[in-house]
Structures are given as C-alpha cells and as structure tokens.
Amino acid sequence: MNALPQHPRVITIANQKGGVGKTTTAINLGTALAAIGERVLVVDLDPQGNASTGLGIDRRDRKVSTYDVLTGQASLAETAMATAVPRLSVAPSTLDLLGVELEIAEEPDRATKLRNAISRHAGRMVDDRAQHFDYVLVDCPPSLNLLTINAMAAAHSVLVPLQCEFFALEGLSQLLQTVEQVKTALNPPLSIHGVVLTMFDGRNNLANQVVADVRDYLGKAVYETVIPRNVRVSEAPSYGKPVLLYDLNCPGSQSYLKLASEIIQREKKLRAA
C-alpha cells in the first residue's frame, strides 16, 4: 500500500449531507487557488459529476473518468482535463461511478485506489513538470460510502462545508467519527483541515446564531472566512463556469479568494508543525 506523498497536498471536501456547498466549494476554491498561482487538480468522485459540469466539461467529452482511475484502467494524468481556468484541471466523473463499489469490493486495496493513483502521479511529477500539481481537491458524494473512504484515505486533510442552517451540526459527529476510523485503519496522518460555513445570510438572525454556535462548538477548526449566500454563485454552474470567471467582483468570488488565502496560511502552519 503506497504511502501518500507530501506533495501535492491532497484536501478532501466531504460532508454526507447534500446541499451544503461541497461541489461549489471544490470548484471555486480550486479556481481561487489557481488564481493566486497554485496548480490545482479537482478530482470529481461524485457520480452526479457536478464539479465536472461546473468547470465546463461536457458529459460527451468525458472519455476517461475517475471510474477508470479507481478500476485501474487509466492514470490520473490520462484522466485530467484542462479547464478554462489557467493552472486548473479536473479529473471528471461519469455515472459509471455508481457501480464502482461493487466492482472493487472484493479487492484488497479497494479503500486505497485513489491514494495509489495519486502516489503514482506524484512519482511522475518529479520527471515531468507538465504533470505537476500543488493541490488536489477531491469532491465527494453526499454519503459516507467507499468513494468517500477512498477520498479520505488519499488525503492529507478533510475540509468540511457546513451550511448556515438550523441543522448545521446534525450529522457532523458521524462525519468526524468516519474521519477517525479512516485515520486509525488507513491513513494515520489524516486531519481536519477546517470547517467552512457556507450560504450565510447576514440578514437572518438564525444564520448569525448558527455561526456563533459552530464557532463555539468547533473553535479554531472553523475558518474565519464565511461564504455568503449569493445568487451569482448559484448561477455560475449553469454557464459551466466557476463564479470567479462568471463574476469576479461579487461577494461569493471575493470570499473564495479569501478562503484560498486562509487555506494556504494553514498549510504553511501544518507543514511547519
């Protein structure tokens, strides 16, 4: 079983609840990191393929996908596709992923397929700068299944989006428990990179109370940056664009740029620790 290399840095974006902003965060955080000079690969592990669509990859063009990576039929390099964003690539998803769990269930490395693929890719990066990525962001499905386990086993850390709603903390303990289980059984260095609060509406008293409660409960694990509820963020995927390309000056775009900056600062602290 390959150990995860220190470079590229792999961050898995996970929450088993749907509609909390996982894919939106993967797309726009990847774009923001690329905008400030990092080379980024978004790995779409959700069979719905929304991260791929949101980055402008038509379903008809996904000849090779993360399904092929997990089944050993293709490498990450063969799967990665350039996007309209300089320095940002995506390994797209297809509906084939729906059946991948059954296909690999009996294989001894079923939980570390993605980790092994990233490790092999990191080996190629040494000799080929064209293969180089600074960050790999893994977008997970809204469930704690074998795809999410693969994503966590392949990651240095997990980023958790939490929607600013009444039930924000519901299910979080289950997610954190899964992280601990993966850490114990498969990936001892795994950590929580941070929790990002999404879809915040400052006019809503409940939203402000949720922010206060989450910060009280999770402390420094919560990023300072809060992603606002913003119509431009919601519109952008229908045009196959990250919001930073759709409307750079809107509050959503500026928040993702701030989040990218904050993540890089945390990364520096993690590496120095």
C-alpha positions in Angstrom: 0.0 0.0 0.0 1.5 3.3 -1.1 2.1 6.0 1.5 0.7 9.4 0.5 3.5 11.7 -0.7 3.8 15.1 0.9 3.4 16.8 -2.5 0.9 17.5 -3.9 -1.2 18.4 -0.9 -4.5 16.5 -1.1 -7.6 18.0 0.5 -10.9 16.0 0.5 -14.1 18.1 0.6 -16.7 16.0 2.5 -20.0 16.1 4.2 -22.6 13.3 4.0 -25.3 15.9 3.9 -26.4 17.1 0.5 -26.8 20.7 -0.5 -24.2 22.1 1.9 -21.9 23.5 -0.8 -19.3 20.7 -1.3 -19.1 20.9 -5.1 -19.4 24.7 -5.1 -16.5 24.9 -2.7 -14.4 22.4 -4.7 -15.0 24.3 -8.0 -14.4 27.8 -6.6 -11.7 27.0 -4.1 -9.8 25.3 -6.9 -10.3 28.3 -9.1 -9.2 30.7 -6.3 -6.1 28.7 -5.6 -5.2 28.7 -9.3 -5.8 32.4 -9.5 -3.2 33.0 -6.9 -0.6 30.9 -8.7 -1.1 27.3 -7.5 -1.5 24.4 -9.9 -4.7 22.5 -8.9 -6.4 19.3 -9.9 -10.1 18.8 -8.9 -10.9 15.1 -8.6 -14.6 14.5 -9.1 -15.7 11.5 -7.1 -19.4 12.2 -7.2 -21.3 10.1 -9.8 -23.5 13.1 -10.5 -20.5 14.8 -12.0 -21.5 18.3 -11.0 -17.9 19.5 -10.3 -17.0 18.5 -13.9 -20.0 20.2 -15.3 -19.4 23.3 -13.3 -15.9 23.5 -14.7 -17.2 23.4 -18.2 -16.6 19.7 -19.1 -19.4 18.4 -21.3 -20.5 14.9 -20.5 -19.8 13.8 -24.1 -16.2 14.8 -23.7 -15.5 12.6 -20.6 -13.9 9.7 -22.5 -11.8 8.8 -19.4 -13.0 9.4 -15.9 -12.4 8.8 -12.2 -14.2 5.5 -12.7 -11.3 4.4 -14.9 -8.8 5.6 -12.3 -10.4 3.6 -9.5 -10.7 0.4 -11.6 -7.1 0.7 -12.8 -7.8 1.3 -16.4 -6.3 4.8 -16.5 -3.9 7.0 -14.6 -4.7 10.5 -13.2 -2.5 12.0 -15.9 -4.7 10.3 -18.6 -7.9 11.4 -16.9 -7.1 15.0 -16.1 -8.6 17.6 -18.4 -7.7 21.3 -18.7 -10.4 23.8 -17.9 -10.9 27.4 -18.9 -9.1 28.4 -15.8 -5.3 28.6 -16.2 -3.5 26.1 -13.9 -6.7 24.3 -13.0 -7.5 20.8 -14.3 -10.3 18.3 -13.4 -10.4 14.5 -13.4 -14.1 14.2 -14.4 -16.8 11.9 -13.2 -19.4 9.8 -15.0 -22.4 7.8 -13.9 -20.1 4.7 -14.1 -19.0 5.5 -10.6 -22.4 4.4 -9.4 -21.3 0.8 -9.8 -17.7 1.0 -8.9 -18.2 -0.1 -5.3 -19.5 -3.5 -6.3 -16.7 -3.8 -8.9 -13.8 -3.2 -6.5 -15.5 -4.5 -3.2 -13.5 -7.8 -3.2 -10.1 -6.2 -3.9 -7.7 -5.9 -1.0 -6.8 -2.3 -1.9 -10.4 -1.2 -2.5 -10.1 1.7 0.0 -6.8 3.0 -1.3 -7.3 3.0 -5.0 -7.2 6.8 -5.2 -4.3 7.1 -2.9 -2.3 4.7 -5.0 -3.2 6.6 -8.2 -2.1 9.9 -6.6 1.2 8.3 -5.4 2.0 7.1 -8.9 1.2 10.5 -10.3 3.5 12.2 -7.7 6.3 9.9 -8.9 5.8 11.2 -12.4 5.8 14.8 -11.3 9.4 14.5 -10.4 10.4 14.0 -14.0 7.6 15.9 -15.8 6.7 19.4 -14.8 3.7 19.2 -17.0 2.3 16.7 -14.6 2.8 18.9 -11.6 0.0 19.9 -9.2 0.4 21.8 -5.9 -3.1 20.9 -4.7 -5.5 18.0 -5.3 -9.1 18.8 -4.2 -11.4 15.7 -4.0 -15.1 16.4 -4.3 -17.1 13.6 -2.6 -20.6 12.3 -3.0 -23.2 13.2 -0.3 -22.7 9.9 1.6 -20.2 8.0 3.6 -19.5 5.2 1.1 -16.5 3.6 -0.4 -15.9 6.6 -2.7 -15.7 8.9 0.3 -13.5 6.4 2.2 -11.2 6.4 -0.8 -11.1 10.2 -0.8 -10.2 10.3 2.9 -7.6 7.6 2.6 -6.0 9.6 -0.2 -6.0 12.9 1.7 -3.7 14.8 4.0 -6.7 16.6 5.4 -10.5 17.0 5.2 -12.3 20.3 4.6 -15.9 20.2 5.8 -18.5 22.7 4.3 -21.4 23.4 6.8 -24.5 25.3 5.7 -25.6 28.1 8.0 -29.0 26.5 8.8 -30.7 25.1 11.9 -29.5 21.5 11.4 -25.9 22.5 10.5 -24.3 20.4 13.2 -26.6 17.4 12.6 -24.6 14.5 11.3 -21.2 16.2 11.8 -20.4 13.8 14.6 -20.9 10.9 12.2 -18.5 12.5 9.7 -15.9 13.2 12.4 -16.2 9.6 13.5 -15.6 8.4 10.0 -12.5 10.6 9.7 -11.2 9.0 13.0 -11.9 5.5 11.6 -10.1 6.2 8.4 -7.3 7.7 10.4 -6.9 4.7 12.6 -7.3 2.0 9.9 -5.9 3.5 6.7 -4.4 7.0 7.0 -2.8 7.9 10.3 -1.7 11.5 9.2 -5.3 12.5 8.3 -6.6 15.6 10.0 -9.5 18.1 9.8 -8.1 21.0 7.7 -11.0 23.1 8.7 -14.8 23.8 8.6 -16.1 26.4 6.2 -19.5 28.0 6.8 -21.5 28.3 3.6 -24.7 30.0 2.4 -24.5 32.7 5.1 -27.2 35.4 5.0 -26.3 38.1 7.5 -29.9 39.5 7.5 -31.1 36.2 9.0 -30.8 36.1 12.8 -30.8 32.3 12.7 -27.8 32.3 10.4 -25.9 34.5 12.8 -26.8 32.2 15.7 -25.6 29.2 13.7 -22.2 30.8 13.0 -21.8 31.6 16.8 -22.8 28.1 17.8 -20.5 26.4 15.3 -17.6 28.6 16.3 -18.3 27.9 20.0 -18.5 24.1 19.3 -15.5 23.7 16.9 -13.3 26.6 17.9 -10.3 27.3 15.7 -11.3 24.5 13.3 -13.7 26.9 11.7 -12.2 29.2 9.0 -12.5 32.9 9.6 -13.9 33.2 6.0 -17.6 32.7 5.7 -19.2 32.1 2.2 -22.3 34.2 1.7 -25.5 33.2 0.1 -25.0 34.8 -3.3 -27.1 34.5 -6.4 -24.1 34.8 -8.7 -22.5 31.7 -7.0 -25.8 29.8 -7.7 -26.0 31.0 -11.4 -22.4 30.3 -12.4 -22.6 26.4 -12.7 -25.4 26.7 -15.3 -22.9 28.5 -17.5 -20.2 25.9 -16.9 -18.1 28.4 -15.1 -16.7 29.0 -11.6 -18.1 32.1 -10.0 -14.7 33.8 -10.2 -14.9 33.6 -14.0 -18.6 34.5 -14.1 -18.4 37.5 -11.8 -15.0 38.2 -10.1 -16.3 41.1 -8.1 -19.3 39.5 -6.5 -19.2 38.7 -2.7 -19.0 35.0 -3.4 -15.9 35.3 -5.6 -14.2 37.5 -3.1 -15.0 35.1 -0.2 -13.5 32.2 -2.1 -10.3 34.2 -2.8 -10.1 34.9 1.0 -10.7 31.2 1.8 -7.9 30.2 -0.6 -5.5 32.6 1.1 -6.6 31.3 4.5 -6.0 27.7 3.5 -2.5 28.4 2.2 -1.7 30.1 5.5 -3.0 27.0 7.4 -1.0 24.8 5.1 2.2 26.7 6.0 1.5 26.1 9.7 0.7 22.4 9.1 4.0 21.9 7.2 5.9 23.8 9.9 4.4 21.7 12.7 
